[in-house]
Amino acid sequence: MRITITGFPGSGKSTLGRGIAESLGLKHYSAGDFWRQIGKERGLSLMQIQELAKKDASIDEEVDKRTEELGRKEENFVMDGRLAWYFIPESIKIFVKIDLGIAAQRVFQDIKEGKKERSQETENKSLEQTMQNMEKRMQLDRKRWLRLYNVDYLDEKNYDIIVDTSKTGIPETRERVLKQIKQYLSGSKKGTGNKQAK
């Protein structure tokens, strides 16, 4: 069972991915971890590595290579990443939406609390700056991937399950998504259409 999760920054996709993996007894991987690893290797923050990727195609290539290799080598896992659905096409594809204002609040709160996964986001000094950087990052990613692969990761037609975490917590969202995944498995409907998780 391969499950790929993508979506807006701050939507909780990594937390959701970990929860789904734990519930199903699967391994969890994250493209965000790949980006942070590369940034750390180069002594750059997440935003700086994103900016550099506009000019240095090798960064995207490295993240994409690791994602593609994972899809070839392993059978049962959950992977969250903006292009995981594209590089692991034989997967149940989940898209996580959120109101960007709410997402910025959650991300900035994580930064203030010193959450480890946000330790490289040093440029986010205020809530307003956090939201601006999130919007900028989404557009940078979108333009880059349209140019490199001619795919729009924000196009919901690419996904099998759509879920919005603006008004629900991750535990409730996880249960809704797990039900939808079970429907796919029982009906052999993997990768065949767009479903709104309810």
PyMOL commands that set and color helices and strands:
alter all, ss='L'
color gray80, all
select helices_A, chain A and resi 13-24+31-42+46-53+57-73+84-87+100-112+116-118+127-149+156-158+170-187
alter helices_A, ss='H'
color red, helices_A
select strands_A, chain A and resi 2-7+27-30+77-80+92-97+161-164+195-196
alter strands_A, ss='S'
color yellow, strands_A
deselect
rebuild
show_as cartoon
